[in-house]
């Protein structure tokens, strides 16, 4: 099961999303999730975009009906606190929001789908996939 990061959700809202991302999103047989943090980031982006951008309407019509938005709860707060303490000890900078997204994925045993795998690779034990790239072992696209 997958937790979609903000950059994946944003891509799906585009008029012409990346074909690889769109194919994976539409073909995924398992339930898809996102974090309430990603929901906030999408809403923020839509609200600061030029007037009449319709981004929020597109998100609500085409993306959010297909994903379950996971709230933060006490258990995830504990996971996030543990992760932040580990990063502090090791001097590994991870943004606060990204830490909450990573904690949600880890706490729910989900694979985080993001374009930003290099950044999240710093999170020990976090499962990652990048749908902007062909899956490992797949045939090259023509």
Secondary structure, DSSP 8 states (H G I E B T S, - for coil): -EEE-HHHHHHHHSTT--HHHHHHHHH--S-EEEEHHHHHHHHHHHHHS-TT--HHHHIIIIIGGGEEEE---HHHHHHHHHHHHHHHHHT----HHHHHHHHHHHHTT-EEE-S-HHHHTTSTT--EE-TTS--TT-----
